[in-house]
Amino acid sequence: MIYSRETHERSPLRVFEKSIHGGLGPGNLGVVMSRPGVGKTAFLIGVAIDDLLQERRVLHVTLEDPIERVRAFYDTIFAELARTLPLEGPERAHARMERLRMILHFPQGTLPLERLRWNLDFLRDHADFRPRLLILDGVDFYATTSEELSGLRGLAGEAELEIWLSAVADPARGLRDPRGVDEGVVRFEEHIAVIVLLHSEEEGAVTIQLLKDHDNPDVADLRLKLDPTTLLLKAER
């Protein structure tokens, strides 16, 4: 582990994991929704960096931003974390994270299932790179089919992956069900284990609301926010 066990246990992400009964889990899909620009990518990068600091491999696939922008986002968030976490040698920790992470750019909004499968096989066979976490940022759920989501869930099971996807919750495109799940996402709910909604509040604060927690009927009432400055997950006092 790149940082201390005490720091790991004190991370607000442990609170988030406990609220979804131990985390997303291999073989499962999770979706984080928000209006455009609220903080989906920052939230997902925070999840990815937490895995990287535990020395777990991460594959980040962006369907919107170029690789250079995503890498710069990681560097910015890591720099903020390095200011507060007791890392021994931030430069060495950053270099170690770079070796554990791969970023790919697929310039399309629809779910690139076959291309994703090919790249996972290639990375496994030719680079000995087997990610534990896959980030899919920028999927257009309105242009995605149930067969594709089902296939992605199957891929998660085959590769023992946790897969987090981002989704735009835009009232101009679709309505929300009584819980707040966007119409573009709710039609795929049978394939999705965890659904999270980010709310933008006054003074730039962003609150995390848990809408679905696996098959648990009683969804936890989260008290977590993203820091308005860094957009990193923080504990509510």
N, C-alpha and C positions, 0 to 999 in steps of 0.2 A: 504494500500500500504506500503511495507516494506521500500521503500526509498521515498524521497520527490517528490511532483508533479513537482517542478521545474527541478529536475534531470531527471525525466521521460520525460518531454517535450524537454529537451536538448539532449536526447540520439540520436545517429546517426540512431538508428532503427526507430525513428519517420520519418526521411527523407526517409528511405527505404519504410516504410508503405505508406507515401504520394505518392511515385512514383508508387505504385501499388494501388492507389486510396483507401487508408484506411486500407490496409493489405490484407492478404490472405482470411480471412473470414470463419466462420463456414460452414461446408459442402463442402469445397474445398480442392483440392490437390495441393501442391506446390512441385517442384523438384529443388534441387540445384545440379549442375553438375560440375565436374572438373576432371582433370587427377588424378591418384592416388597420395595421399600425399599432395595435395595442400591446403586443409583446409575445406573440406565439413563438417566434424564432428564438428570442432571448430565453424564454422558459425552457425550450427544448435543448438549447446549447447548455444551459445550466444543468439539466439532467445528464447530458452527455459528458460534461466535464466532471461531474460527480462520479460517473463510471470510470472515466479515464484516471482520476485520482486514486481509484481503487485498482488500477492497472488492468482494467477490462477493455478490450478492443471495441472501437466504435466505428461504424460506417455511417457517414452523413451524406445523404443524397439530396441535393437541392434541385428543384424544378423551376426555380425563378432566378435567384441571385447567382452571379458568377462565383467560381471557386475562390477567387481572390477576396471578394467581399465577405464570404462566409468565414474564411480563414482569419481575416482581420477582426471579425466579430468575436471569434474564439479568443484571439489574442487580447482584445480589449477586456472581455469578461474575465479571462485568467488573470490579467494584470490587476483587476479590482479585487479578485479573490486573494491574490498573493499579498496584497496590502493588509489583509485581515487574518489570513490563515497562517499557522506556524509551520510553514514549509521550510525544510532544510535545503537551501540552495534553490531558489525559484528558477534560475536558468536551467539547472539540471532537470528539475521537475517539468519545465516546459518542453525541453528536448525529449524527455521520456514520453510525454503526452503526444507529441508530434509523431512518434514512432508507433503509438497505439491507435492513432486515428487516421482514417482515410476519408477524403471528401471527393465526391463525384458530382458532376453537373449533367443532368439530362434536360435539354432545353424544350420541355413540353409540359403542359399542365396535367395531362391525363396520366393515369397510373401505368408506369413502364414495367409491367410485371416480367415479361420475358427478358428484357434487357437487364433488369435487376437480377434475375436468376442467373443469367450468363455471367455477370460481373462477380456475383458471389462465388460461383464455381471457379472462375478464373483466379480470383484472389486467394481462394483456398488452395488450388492446385499449383499455382505458380509463385505465390508470395507467402504461403503459409500464414495467411491472414484470415482468421475466423472470428468475425465480430460477435459480441454478445448483444450489442444494442445497435439497432438501425433507426436512424432518423430520416423520415421522408417529409421534406418541407416544401409545401406549395402544391399539393394534390388538389385538383379541381373535382370535388365530389359530385358536382352536377354533370360532369363529363365521364364519370366512372361507372362501371357496371357492377352488379352483384357478383357476377362470375369473377371479375377482377379482384374484388375485396375477398371473396372466398379463396381465390388462388393465393392472395397475399397471406391470408391467415394460414393456409396450408404450408406456404414457404416458411413462415415463422416457426411452425411446428417441426418441419424437416430440418431446419438449420439451428433449432433451439435458440431463436432470436426473440428479444423483446422489440417490438416495432412501434414507434410513436410517429403519428402523422399530425400535420397541422391542417386546419380547415377554417375557411373564412365564414363567419356567421354574419351574413349581410342581409338585412331585412329587404333590401331592394331586389334580391334574387329569390329569397324563400322565407317562409314563415317558420316559427318555432313551435314545438309541441309544449304542453303545459309545464314541463320541467325546464324548458329553455334550449332544447336540442334543435339545432338547425335542420330544416327540411332535407337539405342535401346529405346530412349525416344520418338522420333517424331511420331512413329507409334501409340502411346497412347495419342496423344495430345488432342483428343476430351474429354478426362477425366481429363486433367490437366489444372488448372487455371493460374498458375504462373510458369515460368521456369527461373532459374538464372544460369549463368555460371561464375565460378571463374577462372580468368586468373593469372598464375604465371608470375611475371615480374622480372626485374633485382633487385639484392640486396634483394631478398626474398619477395618483396612486392606482394600482391595479390589484384587484382582489381575485383570488382563485376560488371557484365554486365547483364542487364535485357533483356531477349529474348522474353518473353511472359508476358503480363499483362492482365489477364482475356480475355475479348473480345474486348479490346481497340485496334484499328488499329495503333495508334501512341504510340509506346513504349517509355517511358522516357529514356533519356540518363543519367544514374546514374553517380555520381561523388563520389563514396564511395570505400573505401579500407579496407582490413583487416590489422591490425597492424602486421608488419613482425615479431615482437618479441612475442606478446601475441596471435596473430591470432584472435583478437577481432575486431569487426566492429568499424571503426572510421570515423569521419567527414573529408572530404577533405577541406583543407584551401585554 
